[in-house]
Amino acid sequence: MPLDGTLDYIELPAADIPATKVFYRDLFDWRFTDYGPDYTEFDALGRRGGFNAERKVVKSEGPLLVIYANKLDEMEEKVKAAGGEITGHEKFPGGRRFTFRDPNGNEIGVWSKK
């Protein structure tokens, strides 16, 4: 049983569930379990969450989901090739990251250590 306060699950909007599954499967090798036509749960190498067609993307400076990549430049090229829109780059003392919008408009970060 998780401890109180443990971050347990992430749920993101997804207007097109089939396209979302292809995007994240091809980029990060995530696996999916469907729960009807409007919801799919993802397993991101042991971290779980879901994509929900009933939720809508709010484009703002809200929370940012951040994914790790050992080869950041290669991952950025994969994101571009898959149709992700690169929205920014940042360097910081521990490493660097880029952000992108997925096909649903969700903004996601990808970072790597120096």
N, CA, C and O atoms as a GROMACS GRO file, in nm:
protein
  456
    1MET      N    1   0.085  -0.117   0.000
    1MET     CA    2   0.000   0.000   0.000
    1MET      C    3   0.090   0.125   0.000
    1MET      O    4   0.182   0.134   0.081
    2PRO      N    5   0.064   0.221  -0.092
    2PRO     CA    6   0.144   0.344  -0.093
    2PRO      C    7   0.126   0.424   0.036
    2PRO      O    8   0.022   0.416   0.101
    3LEU      N    9   0.228   0.499   0.069
    3LEU     CA   10   0.222   0.589   0.184
    3LEU      C   11   0.139   0.711   0.149
    3LEU      O   12   0.134   0.751   0.033
    4ASP      N   13   0.075   0.771   0.249
    4ASP     CA   14   0.003   0.897   0.228
    4ASP      C   15   0.100   0.998   0.167
    4ASP      O   16   0.214   1.009   0.210
    5GLY      N   17   0.052   1.071   0.069
    5GLY     CA   18   0.133   1.174   0.005
    5GLY      C   19   0.217   1.126  -0.112
    5GLY      O   20   0.284   1.206  -0.176
    6THR      N   21   0.215   0.995  -0.140
    6THR     CA   22   0.291   0.941  -0.252
    6THR      C   23   0.223   0.978  -0.383
    6THR      O   24   0.103   0.956  -0.400
    7LEU      N   25   0.299   1.033  -0.476
    7LEU     CA   26   0.245   1.059  -0.610
    7LEU      C   27   0.221   0.924  -0.675
    7LEU      O   28   0.315   0.847  -0.696
    8ASP      N   29   0.096   0.894  -0.707
    8ASP     CA   30   0.058   0.759  -0.747
    8ASP      C   31   0.020   0.744  -0.894
    8ASP      O   32   0.040   0.636  -0.950
    9TYR      N   33  -0.032   0.848  -0.957
    9TYR     CA   34  -0.090   0.831  -1.090
    9TYR      C   35  -0.096   0.967  -1.157
    9TYR      O   36  -0.118   1.068  -1.091
   10ILE      N   37  -0.077   0.970  -1.287
   10ILE     CA   38  -0.086   1.094  -1.365
   10ILE      C   39  -0.190   1.071  -1.473
   10ILE      O   40  -0.187   0.969  -1.542
   11GLU      N   41  -0.283   1.165  -1.488
   11GLU     CA   42  -0.385   1.154  -1.592
   11GLU      C   43  -0.378   1.278  -1.680
   11GLU      O   44  -0.377   1.391  -1.631
   12LEU      N   45  -0.373   1.255  -1.812
   12LEU     CA   46  -0.359   1.363  -1.910
   12LEU      C   47  -0.474   1.360  -2.009
   12LEU      O   48  -0.530   1.254  -2.036
   13PRO      N   49  -0.509   1.476  -2.064
   13PRO     CA   50  -0.611   1.480  -2.169
   13PRO      C   51  -0.559   1.417  -2.298
   13PRO      O   52  -0.440   1.420  -2.327
   14ALA      N   53  -0.651   1.358  -2.375
   14ALA     CA   54  -0.615   1.298  -2.503
   14ALA      C   55  -0.738   1.295  -2.593
   14ALA      O   56  -0.826   1.210  -2.575
   15ALA      N   57  -0.746   1.386  -2.687
   15ALA     CA   58  -0.862   1.391  -2.777
   15ALA      C   59  -0.868   1.269  -2.869
   15ALA      O   60  -0.977   1.226  -2.906
   16ASP      N   61  -0.753   1.213  -2.904
   16ASP     CA   62  -0.746   1.100  -2.996
   16ASP      C   63  -0.666   0.988  -2.928
   16ASP      O   64  -0.543   0.986  -2.935
   17ILE      N   65  -0.736   0.897  -2.863
   17ILE     CA   66  -0.670   0.790  -2.787
   17ILE      C   67  -0.582   0.702  -2.877
   17ILE      O   68  -0.467   0.677  -2.839
   18PRO      N   69  -0.629   0.654  -2.993
   18PRO     CA   70  -0.542   0.568  -3.076
   18PRO      C   71  -0.413   0.638  -3.118
   18PRO      O   72  -0.306   0.578  -3.113
   19ALA      N   73  -0.420   0.764  -3.161
   19ALA     CA   74  -0.300   0.837  -3.203
   19ALA      C   75  -0.207   0.862  -3.084
   19ALA      O   76  -0.084   0.858  -3.099
   20THR      N   77  -0.264   0.886  -2.968
   20THR     CA   78  -0.184   0.908  -2.848
   20THR      C   79  -0.105   0.782  -2.813
   20THR      O   80   0.013   0.790  -2.777
   21LYS      N   81  -0.169   0.667  -2.823
   21LYS     CA   82  -0.101   0.542  -2.794
   21LYS      C   83   0.015   0.518  -2.889
   21LYS      O   84   0.123   0.477  -2.846
   22VAL      N   85  -0.005   0.543  -3.017
   22VAL     CA   86   0.102   0.525  -3.116
   22VAL      C   87   0.217   0.620  -3.085
   22VAL      O   88   0.333   0.578  -3.086
   23PHE      N   89   0.187   0.746  -3.056
   23PHE     CA   90   0.289   0.847  -3.029
   23PHE      C   91   0.378   0.804  -2.913
   23PHE      O   92   0.500   0.800  -2.928
   24TYR      N   93   0.321   0.771  -2.800
   24TYR     CA   94   0.399   0.738  -2.681
   24TYR      C   95   0.460   0.598  -2.686
   24TYR      O   96   0.566   0.575  -2.628
   25ARG      N   97   0.396   0.506  -2.753
   25ARG     CA   98   0.455   0.373  -2.771
   25ARG      C   99   0.581   0.383  -2.856
   25ARG      O  100   0.685   0.326  -2.821
   26ASP      N  101   0.572   0.457  -2.968
   26ASP     CA  102   0.686   0.469  -3.057
   26ASP      C  103   0.800   0.549  -2.996
   26ASP      O  104   0.916   0.518  -3.019
   27LEU      N  105   0.768   0.653  -2.919
   27LEU     CA  106   0.872   0.737  -2.858
   27LEU      C  107   0.939   0.671  -2.739
   27LEU      O  108   1.062   0.663  -2.733
   28PHE      N  109   0.860   0.623  -2.644
   28PHE     CA  110   0.912   0.581  -2.515
   28PHE      C  111   0.888   0.434  -2.482
   28PHE      O  112   0.924   0.388  -2.373
   29ASP      N  113   0.827   0.358  -2.574
   29ASP     CA  114   0.796   0.218  -2.554
   29ASP      C  115   0.697   0.195  -2.438
   29ASP      O  116   0.703   0.093  -2.370
   30TRP      N  117   0.606   0.290  -2.418
   30TRP     CA  118   0.503   0.274  -2.315
   30TRP      C  119   0.404   0.168  -2.360
   30TRP      O  120   0.382   0.149  -2.480
   31ARG      N  121   0.345   0.099  -2.265
   31ARG     CA  122   0.243  -0.004  -2.289
   31ARG      C  123   0.108   0.048  -2.241
   31ARG      O  124   0.102   0.133  -2.152
   32PHE      N  125  -0.001  -0.004  -2.300
   32PHE     CA  126  -0.134   0.050  -2.272
   32PHE      C  127  -0.236  -0.058  -2.242
   32PHE      O  128  -0.228  -0.170  -2.293
   33THR      N  129  -0.331  -0.023  -2.157
   33THR     CA  130  -0.448  -0.106  -2.129
   33THR      C  131  -0.570  -0.017  -2.148
   33THR      O  132  -0.584   0.085  -2.080
   34ASP      N  133  -0.658  -0.054  -2.240
   34ASP     CA  134  -0.777   0.026  -2.268
   34ASP      C  135  -0.888  -0.005  -2.169
   34ASP      O  136  -0.910  -0.120  -2.131
   35TYR      N  137  -0.958   0.100  -2.129
   35TYR     CA  138  -1.078   0.090  -2.044
   35TYR      C  139  -1.190   0.165  -2.114
   35TYR      O  140  -1.235   0.269  -2.066
   36GLY      N  141  -1.235   0.113  -2.225
   36GLY     CA  142  -1.336   0.178  -2.307
   36GLY      C  143  -1.271   0.265  -2.413
   36GLY      O  144  -1.148   0.275  -2.418
   37PRO      N  145  -1.352   0.327  -2.498
   37PRO     CA  146  -1.299   0.405  -2.610
   37PRO      C  147  -1.239   0.540  -2.569
   37PRO      O  148  -1.163   0.599  -2.646
   38ASP      N  149  -1.271   0.589  -2.450
   38ASP     CA  150  -1.228   0.723  -2.409
   38ASP      C  151  -1.120   0.724  -2.302
   38ASP      O  152  -1.087   0.829  -2.248
   39TYR      N  153  -1.065   0.605  -2.269
   39TYR     CA  154  -0.964   0.602  -2.163
   39TYR      C  155  -0.865   0.489  -2.188
   39TYR      O  156  -0.904   0.376  -2.217
   40THR      N  157  -0.737   0.521  -2.175
   40THR     CA  158  -0.634   0.418  -2.178
   40THR      C  159  -0.535   0.446  -2.066
   40THR      O  160  -0.497   0.560  -2.042
   41GLU      N  161  -0.494   0.339  -2.000
   41GLU     CA  162  -0.393   0.351  -1.896
   41GLU      C  163  -0.258   0.320  -1.958
   41GLU      O  164  -0.246   0.229  -2.040
   42PHE      N  165  -0.155   0.396  -1.918
   42PHE     CA  166  -0.021   0.368  -1.968
   42PHE      C  167   0.067   0.315  -1.856
   42PHE      O  168   0.049   0.346  -1.738
   43ASP      N  169   0.163   0.234  -1.896
   43ASP     CA  170   0.269   0.188  -1.808
   43ASP      C  171   0.398   0.239  -1.870
   43ASP      O  172   0.441   0.191  -1.975
   44ALA      N  173   0.458   0.336  -1.803
   44ALA     CA  174   0.581   0.399  -1.850
   44ALA      C  175   0.698   0.341  -1.771
   44ALA      O  176   0.753   0.407  -1.682
   45LEU      N  177   0.733   0.217  -1.803
   45LEU     CA  178   0.844   0.149  -1.736
   45LEU      C  179   0.823   0.146  -1.585
   45LEU      O  180   0.915   0.177  -1.508
   46GLY      N  181   0.702   0.109  -1.544
   46GLY     CA  182   0.671   0.096  -1.402
   46GLY      C  183   0.596   0.214  -1.342
   46GLY      O  184   0.542   0.201  -1.233
   47ARG      N  185   0.592   0.326  -1.409
   47ARG     CA  186   0.513   0.441  -1.363
   47ARG      C  187   0.383   0.439  -1.441
   47ARG      O  188   0.383   0.424  -1.563
   48ARG      N  189   0.272   0.455  -1.370
   48ARG     CA  190   0.142   0.443  -1.437
   48ARG      C  191   0.067   0.574  -1.442
   48ARG      O  192   0.088   0.664  -1.360
   49GLY      N  193  -0.020   0.582  -1.540
   49GLY     CA  194  -0.107   0.697  -1.556
   49GLY      C  195  -0.209   0.666  -1.662
   49GLY      O  196  -0.223   0.551  -1.705
   50GLY      N  197  -0.281   0.768  -1.706
   50GLY     CA  198  -0.383   0.746  -1.806
   50GLY      C  199  -0.400   0.863  -1.899
   50GLY      O  200  -0.358   0.975  -1.870
   51PHE      N  201  -0.463   0.836  -2.011
   51PHE     CA  202  -0.505   0.938  -2.106
   51PHE      C  203  -0.656   0.932  -2.114
   51PHE      O  204  -0.714   0.825  -2.134
   52ASN      N  205  -0.720   1.047  -2.096
   52ASN     CA  206  -0.865   1.055  -2.084
   52ASN      C  207  -0.921   1.149  -2.190
   52ASN      O  208  -0.887   1.267  -2.192
   53ALA      N  209  -1.006   1.097  -2.279
   53ALA     CA  210  -1.063   1.178  -2.386
   53ALA      C  211  -1.165   1.280  -2.335
   53ALA      O  212  -1.199   1.374  -2.406
   54GLU      N  213  -1.213   1.262  -2.214
   54GLU     CA  214  -1.310   1.355  -2.158
   54GLU      C  215  -1.245   1.479  -2.097
   54GLU      O  216  -1.313   1.579  -2.071
   55ARG      N  217  -1.114   1.474  -2.073
   55ARG     CA  218  -1.042   1.589  -2.018
   55ARG      C  219  -0.995   1.676  -2.134
   55ARG      O  220  -0.969   1.626  -2.244
   56LYS      N  221  -0.983   1.804  -2.112
   56LYS     CA  222  -0.940   1.898  -2.215
   56LYS      C  223  -0.807   1.962  -2.176
   56LYS      O  224  -0.784   1.990  -2.059
   57VAL      N  225  -0.722   1.985  -2.274
   57VAL     CA  226  -0.594   2.051  -2.252
   57VAL      C  227  -0.619   2.199  -2.223
   57VAL      O  228  -0.694   2.265  -2.294
   58VAL      N  229  -0.555   2.248  -2.119
   58VAL     CA  230  -0.558   2.391  -2.087
   58VAL      C  231  -0.417   2.442  -2.111
   58VAL      O  232  -0.324   2.407  -2.038
   59LYS      N  233  -0.401   2.524  -2.212
   59LYS     CA  234  -0.268   2.575  -2.245
   59LYS      C  235  -0.233   2.691  -2.152
   59LYS      O  236  -0.281   2.803  -2.169
   60SER      N  237  -0.150   2.659  -2.055
   60SER     CA  238  -0.108   2.758  -1.958
   60SER      C  239   0.027   2.716  -1.902
   60SER      O  240   0.083   2.615  -1.944
   61GLU      N  241   0.076   2.791  -1.810
   61GLU     CA  242   0.201   2.757  -1.743
   61GLU      C  243   0.170   2.673  -1.620
   61GLU      O  244   0.211   2.709  -1.509
   62GLY      N  245   0.100   2.564  -1.638
   62GLY     CA  246   0.062   2.477  -1.528
   62GLY      C  247   0.169   2.373  -1.501
   62GLY      O  248   0.284   2.391  -1.541
   63PRO      N  249   0.132   2.265  -1.433
   63PRO     CA  250   0.228   2.159  -1.402
   63PRO      C  251   0.292   2.101  -1.528
   63PRO      O  252   0.232   2.103  -1.636
   64LEU      N  253   0.413   2.051  -1.512
   64LEU     CA  254   0.487   1.994  -1.625
   64LEU      C  255   0.530   1.852  -1.591
   64LEU      O  256   0.600   1.831  -1.493
   65LEU      N  257   0.488   1.757  -1.671
   65LEU     CA  258   0.535   1.619  -1.660
   65LEU      C  259   0.672   1.614  -1.727
   65LEU      O  260   0.687   1.661  -1.840
   66VAL      N  261   0.772   1.558  -1.658
   66VAL     CA  262   0.908   1.554  -1.711
   66VAL      C  263   0.956   1.409  -1.717
   66VAL      O  264   0.945   1.334  -1.620
   67ILE      N  265   1.011   1.372  -1.832
   67ILE     CA  266   1.059   1.237  -1.860
   67ILE      C  267   1.211   1.243  -1.875
   67ILE      O  268   1.264   1.342  -1.925
   68TYR      N  269   1.280   1.138  -1.833
   68TYR     CA  270   1.425   1.134  -1.846
   68TYR      C  271   1.467   1.067  -1.976
   68TYR      O  272   1.401   0.974  -2.022
   69ALA      N  273   1.577   1.114  -2.035
   69ALA     CA  274   1.636   1.051  -2.155
   69ALA      C  275   1.788   1.052  -2.140
   69ALA      O  276   1.846   1.156  -2.108
   70ASN      N  277   1.851   0.939  -2.162
   70ASN     CA  278   1.998   0.932  -2.157
   70ASN      C  279   2.062   1.009  -2.271
   70ASN      O  280   2.167   1.071  -2.253
   71LYS      N  281   2.000   1.005  -2.389
   71LYS     CA  282   2.053   1.072  -2.508
   71LYS      C  283   1.952   1.178  -2.550
   71LYS      O  284   1.866   1.154  -2.635
   72LEU      N  285   1.963   1.295  -2.491
   72LEU     CA  286   1.863   1.399  -2.507
   72LEU      C  287   1.847   1.443  -2.653
   72LEU      O  288   1.735   1.457  -2.702
   73ASP      N  289   1.958   1.464  -2.722
   73ASP     CA  290   1.949   1.511  -2.861
   73ASP      C  291   1.880   1.408  -2.950
   73ASP      O  292   1.801   1.445  -3.038
   74GLU      N  293   1.910   1.280  -2.929
   74GLU     CA  294   1.843   1.175  -3.007
   74GLU      C  295   1.694   1.170  -2.976
   74GLU      O  296   1.612   1.151  -3.065
   75MET      N  297   1.660   1.188  -2.848
   75MET     CA  298   1.518   1.186  -2.810
   75MET      C  299   1.445   1.305  -2.872
   75MET      O  300   1.331   1.292  -2.916
   76GLU      N  301   1.509   1.421  -2.876
   76GLU     CA  302   1.445   1.537  -2.939
   76GLU      C  303   1.416   1.509  -3.087
   76GLU      O  304   1.309   1.545  -3.136
   77GLU      N  305   1.508   1.445  -3.155
   77GLU     CA  306   1.485   1.411  -3.296
   77GLU      C  307   1.370   1.312  -3.310
   77GLU      O  308   1.291   1.322  -3.404
   78LYS      N  309   1.360   1.216  -3.218
   78LYS     CA  310   1.249   1.120  -3.221
   78LYS      C  311   1.115   1.191  -3.199
   78LYS      O  312   1.016   1.159  -3.264
   79VAL      N  313   1.113   1.286  -3.106
   79VAL     CA  314   0.990   1.361  -3.079
   79VAL      C  315   0.947   1.437  -3.204
   79VAL      O  316   0.830   1.434  -3.242
   80LYS      N  317   1.041   1.504  -3.269
   80LYS     CA  318   1.010   1.578  -3.392
   80LYS      C  319   0.958   1.484  -3.500
   80LYS      O  320   0.857   1.512  -3.565
   81ALA      N  321   1.027   1.371  -3.519
   81ALA     CA  322   0.988   1.276  -3.623
   81ALA      C  323   0.849   1.218  -3.598
   81ALA      O  324   0.778   1.183  -3.692
   82ALA      N  325   0.811   1.207  -3.470
   82ALA     CA  326   0.679   1.152  -3.436
   82ALA      C  327   0.568   1.257  -3.445
   82ALA      O  328   0.451   1.224  -3.428
   83GLY      N  329   0.605   1.382  -3.471
   83GLY     CA  330   0.504   1.486  -3.484
   83GLY      C  331   0.489   1.575  -3.363
   83GLY      O  332   0.397   1.657  -3.358
   84GLY      N  333   0.577   1.560  -3.263
   84GLY     CA  334   0.574   1.649  -3.148
   84GLY      C  335   0.628   1.786  -3.184
   84GLY      O  336   0.718   1.798  -3.267
   85GLU      N  337   0.574   1.889  -3.122
   85GLU     CA  338   0.616   2.028  -3.148
   85GLU      C  339   0.709   2.072  -3.035
   85GLU      O  340   0.667   2.082  -2.920
   86ILE      N  341   0.836   2.099  -3.067
   86ILE     CA  342   0.932   2.145  -2.968
   86ILE      C  343   0.894   2.287  -2.927
   86ILE      O  344   0.877   2.374  -3.013
   87THR      N  345   0.882   2.310  -2.796
   87THR     CA  346   0.836   2.441  -2.746
   87THR      C  347   0.944   2.516  -2.669
   87THR      O  348   0.924   2.634  -2.637
   88GLY      N  349   1.056   2.454  -2.638
   88GLY     CA  350   1.160   2.526  -2.566
   88GLY      C  351   1.278   2.439  -2.529
   88GLY      O  352   1.272   2.316  -2.534
   89HIS      N  353   1.387   2.507  -2.492
   89HIS     CA  354   1.511   2.443  -2.447
   89HIS      C  355   1.558   2.517  -2.323
   89HIS      O  356   1.536   2.637  -2.308
   90GLU      N  357   1.623   2.444  -2.233
   90GLU     CA  358   1.671   2.505  -2.109
   90GLU      C  359   1.796   2.430  -2.062
   90GLU      O  360   1.802   2.308  -2.068
   91LYS      N  361   1.894   2.507  -2.015
   91LYS     CA  362   2.012   2.450  -1.950
   91LYS      C  363   2.006   2.491  -1.804
   91LYS      O  364   1.961   2.601  -1.772
   92PHE      N  365   2.050   2.402  -1.715
   92PHE     CA  366   2.052   2.432  -1.572
   92PHE      C  367   2.173   2.359  -1.512
   92PHE      O  368   2.231   2.274  -1.579
   93PRO      N  369   2.212   2.391  -1.389
   93PRO     CA  370   2.336   2.334  -1.334
   93PRO      C  371   2.348   2.182  -1.342
   93PRO      O  372   2.458   2.131  -1.360
   94GLY      N  373   2.238   2.107  -1.328
   94GLY     CA  374   2.245   1.961  -1.330
   94GLY      C  375   2.230   1.898  -1.466
   94GLY      O  376   2.250   1.778  -1.480
   95GLY      N  377   2.196   1.976  -1.568
   95GLY     CA  378   2.176   1.918  -1.700
   95GLY      C  379   2.104   2.013  -1.794
   95GLY      O  380   2.125   2.134  -1.791
   96ARG      N  381   2.019   1.956  -1.877
   96ARG     CA  382   1.942   2.036  -1.972
   96ARG      C  383   1.815   1.961  -2.009
   96ARG      O  384   1.801   1.842  -1.983
   97ARG      N  385   1.721   2.035  -2.069
   97ARG     CA  386   1.596   1.974  -2.110
   97ARG      C  387   1.536   2.049  -2.228
   97ARG      O  388   1.574   2.162  -2.259
   98PHE      N  389   1.441   1.982  -2.292
   98PHE     CA  390   1.356   2.046  -2.390
   98PHE      C  391   1.212   2.016  -2.353
   98PHE      O  392   1.185   1.920  -2.281
   99THR      N  393   1.122   2.098  -2.403
   99THR     CA  394   0.979   2.074  -2.384
   99THR      C  395   0.914   2.060  -2.521
   99THR      O  396   0.961   2.116  -2.620
  100PHE      N  397   0.805   1.984  -2.524
  100PHE     CA  398   0.732   1.965  -2.648
  100PHE      C  399   0.584   1.951  -2.618
  100PHE      O  400   0.543   1.924  -2.505
  101ARG      N  401   0.503   1.971  -2.723
  101ARG     CA  402   0.359   1.946  -2.715
  101ARG      C  403   0.332   1.816  -2.790
  101ARG      O  404   0.378   1.797  -2.903
  102ASP      N  405   0.255   1.727  -2.725
  102ASP     CA  406   0.217   1.603  -2.791
  102ASP      C  407   0.100   1.631  -2.886
  102ASP      O  408   0.054   1.745  -2.892
  103PRO      N  409   0.049   1.531  -2.959
  103PRO     CA  410  -0.060   1.555  -3.054
  103PRO      C  411  -0.188   1.609  -2.989
  103PRO      O  412  -0.273   1.664  -3.059
  104ASN      N  413  -0.202   1.595  -2.858
  104ASN     CA  414  -0.320   1.646  -2.788
  104ASN      C  415  -0.302   1.788  -2.738
  104ASN      O  416  -0.398   1.851  -2.694
  105GLY      N  417  -0.179   1.840  -2.743
  105GLY     CA  418  -0.149   1.974  -2.691
  105GLY      C  419  -0.091   1.973  -2.552
  105GLY      O  420  -0.060   2.080  -2.498
  106ASN      N  421  -0.074   1.855  -2.489
  106ASN     CA  422  -0.010   1.848  -2.358
  106ASN      C  423   0.137   1.888  -2.371
  106ASN      O  424   0.205   1.842  -2.462
  107GLU      N  425   0.186   1.972  -2.280
  107GLU     CA  426   0.328   2.006  -2.280
  107GLU      C  427   0.401   1.910  -2.187
  107GLU      O  428   0.361   1.890  -2.072
  108ILE      N  429   0.508   1.850  -2.239
  108ILE     CA  430   0.587   1.750  -2.170
  108ILE      C  431   0.733   1.795  -2.174
  108ILE      O  432   0.778   1.850  -2.274
  109GLY      N  433   0.806   1.770  -2.066
  109GLY     CA  434   0.950   1.799  -2.064
  109GLY      C  435   1.029   1.670  -2.074
  109GLY      O  436   0.984   1.564  -2.030
  110VAL      N  437   1.147   1.679  -2.133
  110VAL     CA  438   1.241   1.568  -2.137
  110VAL      C  439   1.376   1.624  -2.093
  110VAL      O  440   1.422   1.725  -2.148
  111TRP      N  441   1.441   1.559  -1.995
  111TRP     CA  442   1.566   1.612  -1.944
  111TRP      C  443   1.674   1.505  -1.940
  111TRP      O  444   1.646   1.386  -1.948
  112SER      N  445   1.798   1.551  -1.928
  112SER     CA  446   1.912   1.464  -1.915
  112SER      C  447   2.017   1.531  -1.830
  112SER      O  448   2.030   1.654  -1.830
  113LYS      N  449   2.092   1.450  -1.757
  113LYS     CA  450   2.204   1.503  -1.678
  113LYS      C  451   2.312   1.551  -1.771
  113LYS      O  452   2.315   1.514  -1.889
  114LYS      N  453   2.403   1.635  -1.719
  114LYS     CA  454   2.514   1.684  -1.800
  114LYS      C  455   2.595   1.571  -1.856
  114LYS      O  456   2.693   1.594  -1.926
   0.00000   0.00000   0.00000
